Amino acid sequence: TACLQGTRTKIIESIIDWGTDISSEQNILWLHGLAGSGKSTISTTVADHFHEIGILGAYVFFDRKFAQESHPTAVIRTLAYQLSLARPGVATAISAIIDITPTISALPIQRQFQQLLLDPLLTEGTIETDKPLILVLDAFDECGTAKEREDLLEQLVERSTRFPRNIRIFITSRPEKDIHDAFELQSHILVQELDITSDANISDISSYFRHRMVRIRKKNISLSLGVDWPGEDGIQKLTERASGLFVWAATASEFLNGHDPRIRLGIILGGEPMREAESALDCLYQTALLSAGSWDDADFVADFRDILGLVLVARTPLSSAAIDALLCTAHGRPSIHTIGRLGCVLSAGPTVRVLHPSFADFLSSRTRCGREIWHIDPPAFHQRLLTQCLKRLDLFLKRNMCNLSLSHDELSASLPEDIAYACVHWIDHLDIICVAPIIDLLVAFLNQHLLHWFESMTILEGARTTTSLLNKLSQDLAELIDDARRLSLWFKEEIEYHPLMIYVTALPFCPVTSSIYKTFHDTHLFPSVVGGYQQSWSPLLHVIDTYRPVLAMAASFDGKLVCGSWNGVFRIGDTSLQGYTDRVNSVALSHDGMRIASGLDDLTIRIWDVTSGVQLLPTLQGHEGRVNSVAYSPDGTRIVSASDDMTVRAWDTSSGKEILPILRGHNGPVNSVAYSPDGAWIVSGSDDTTLRIWNSSLENEALSVLRGHEQSVSSVAVSPDGTKIISGSDDKTIRVWDTHLGVEIIPPLRGHEDRVNSVTFYADGTRIASGSEDETIRIWDISSGVQVLEPLQGHYGGITSVTCISDDTQLVTSSLDGTVRLWDTSAYTTASTASRGHQGAILSVSFSSDGTRIASGSQDKTIRVWDAASSVEIVPVLRGHEDAVCSVSFSTDGTRIVSGSVDTTVRVWNASSGGEAVSVLQGHKASVNSVVFSPNGAHIVSGSDDKTIRVWDTLLGVEVLHELRGHTDVINSVAICPECCSSVISGSDDKTIRLWDLSSG
């Protein structure tokens, strides 16, 4: 609410004068004061005034009870939205930015501040620069925690100086230390304290009491209070007891507005007045509570504590009905029965909230409230509310809780308020408390309702938040929760699409050995993948499609990803950095993650600010060939570059000047460079098959030349302790070198089937990762040279970069296929562990006629036979083909299996023993794509890439007809008429279907 007319005039006038004076260098005004001193009423009043005269750009009020809306990450977007409503030109500019960067809401605050506030306001024509535009941030101390608002504070302090002169920012808050330290002594910030001891403030409180007493007298005419009740003496005593706090005056007035104001006035004025503001407020709250109920009544005390405890710790305000549902008390007394007696400190509609944050502070402090029955200990009540949430969900959650069909068109569902709150916030409460006391309840809930919770979050349109919520859960539940996280990542789109997809799509495709599959999958309720879709989770955690080939990639430990492509540098989730469109061969991040260096085809190097995307230095020029590689020194003061011009150069990152003579010695293009951990030396790899080590501070020849590779050296990296160098080469090997001796430590690491494009060390120095043109990533033990994991597969183009992040548990890779992929290498099956099932793509499957068995043919050259009910292999693997198996089929009686292969042969197998039933059927000149038994089992028909169909005798293994010709392209499918056995039908890439008579051919 606004100030009472005629009060706070001096402070309001001073704020208005500051806001309308656009010549002042101080474009931020920070008004701070104690809780309850009236800051928000002042901000509301001046905001209303600025709105009336057309210069209010935005007004944002923060409230800790609305944590999501008041979180620092939402502030920039809220300001941008309101500015768009206030100024159409700003709306146009912001709309254009969102079109370019649709994911801007997910970007860091620094980037949002630049693109959603600074850039639009600085764009010519978006605002009138000769007219003030005011932004109001009220109760800024309730904008997240001090840690959460750190970045926002930094942006407000440092970047507000870049706003046009007419932009003014008015901020109110309590004098919290982080805000005080940020704003104090800043020349562009005017700091003003709301003095509650001033004569003007005391007079204003007195005026407020007079105003409220008039209303109380009118309401209680029958009591004959008198025309000036409570008289000047009463007004003076009330004013004195307020100690300068308007919240005291407002709360006291609400208290007086009871059944008999005369009695209540006597209660308030009893005793000596307090001299300090906080003490006075505490005394008033104590008085109000004493008068609210019977504190010797155990039922009233229990209800008070249950209700106030929930209200204080709830993440969002709840209605009294939702409170009743969560408390679920045995006595059945509605919460509104108690809330109604606390009207001077609680608001009851539409949600229940404390009237002022100071009351929550009072109850949360045992010292201030003075009585144990009033004290609300937040951790204890977080645990209580968590328990209540889990119990309420246990009663409500079930599969298909809203009776939905799988049709998305008919999707219309909602959940009760208390259930919605419990689903969204139970993990928030768990995150605050110690898990141990409720671990049994939590485990039971997860084992029963984890999938139901996923379903409910989709109904609430919160499926996208499940991963981040699960990340908060304790390691005590590691296995099941880790499975749940992976499920939420892998099946994100499916889960988000429809609430029931968690059961019919996500769960059936989880690994059959995973905790989540074993806990929840029921073959009678959910679909099953015969043979099991996979035995363990794929190491692939996430795929980011950049829609352009990624030629280079750099990643920081905190997750910043920078890529280079054919036409520039771009950050993941962001727009391209402006300034050039040439091919980028290399990118590097400084160790503090704040700057990007890029090496280009146009012979130059450029340095950029990560946050703003602004080029920091003039383009670094000097190379006479394309720049293939760039690297930062550990202290970030230097950059080293390698070029097709066969040289290595070193640059100062402050001036952009070369700091060493050109390093010459290679006899071919230099492809890769890296600094040692101490910055003392540089290693380079070249097309001339050598590595060279250079002193990074002296003009010198190479300290040593490392020879061993048989083809170009494409990538080099230095171990964290500087004792080893690794190199990847076009000769398909990785080599490990002793830095000091310049010799290979172990034999070359072999396994890649094409050139090795990138190598990197894990942070512990015991393992290395390599990426190759063969589209695989391999992990090696550096001591033994043994691969410690199965090759990571998934990219569909050559790997261009591999980087280790996140405590050695994750790898980030980039590829020419346009994707960046995140891998978990901590829990992936080791290379020595045998994998169950096919090792290549499955190209064909066939049921036996009785439906009890399945045969599958694979790219791995084998056929496997499975029990359809148990998903268990029941016959030894059928081996014999020398290439991929394209087609398999059971005989009608189920005793034999026929297979056709890329190796041009057809084979017949005993379906029980797995042995070959007849000799190999040979005759086709190309891949056999389709095979089938005749219904009587006497013949086999096969179709091939050689455009022919052949008919074979199943007992003798010989052709019984000449090949059937007529198709002009590859034959993909053949079938025999089930009734007559004398007709064959075939389908071909020549777009025709042909019917053949077997008796005549």
Secondary structure, DSSP 8 states (H G I E B T S, - for coil): ----TTSSHHHHHHHHHHHH-TT-S--EEEEE--TTSSHHHHHHHHHHHHHHTT-EEEEEE--TTSTTTTSHHHHHHHHHHHHHHH-HHHHHHHHHHHHH-TTGGGS-HHHHIIIIIIHHHHSTTSS-TTS-EEEEEESGGGSS-TTTTHHHHHHHHHHGGGS-TTEEEEEEE---HHHHHHHTT-TTEEEEE--TTSHHHHHHHHHHHHHHHHHHHHHTGGG---TTTTHHHHHHHHHHHHTT-HHHHHHHHHHHSSS-HHHHHHHHHSS---SSHHHHHHHHHHHHHHHHS-TT-HHHHHHHHHHHHHHHH-SS-B-HHHHHHHH--TT---HHHHHGGGTTTEE-SSSBEESSHHHHHHHH-HHHH--TTT---HHHHHHHHHHHHHHHHHHH--TTTT---S-STT------HHHHHHHHHHHHHHTTS-SGGGHHHHHHHHHHHHHHHHHHHHHTT-GGGHHHHHTTS-GGGHHHHHHHHHHHHHTHHHHHH-TTHIIIIIGGGS-TTSHHHHHH--TTTS---TT-S-SS--SEEEEEE-SS---EEEE-TT--EEEEETTEEEETTS-B-SS--S-EEEEEE-TTS-EEEEEETTSEEEEEETTT--B-S--EE--SS-EEEEEE-TTSSEEEEEETTSEEEEEETTT--B-S--EE--SS-EEEEEE-TTSSEEEEEETTS-EEEEESSS--S-SEEE---SS-EEEEEE-TTSSEEEEEETTS-EEEEETTT-SBSS--B---SS-EEEEEE-TTSSEEEEEETTSEEEEEETTT--B-B--EE--SS-EEEEEEETTTTEEEEEETTSEEEEEE-SSS-BTTS---S-SS-EEEEEE-TTSSEEEEEETTSEEEEEETTT--B-S--EE--SS-EEEEEE-TTSSEEEEEETTS-EEEEETTT--BSS--B---SS-EEEEEE-TTSSEEEEEETTS-EEEEETTT-SBSS--B---SS-EEEEEE-TTTS-EEEEEETTS-EEEEETTT-
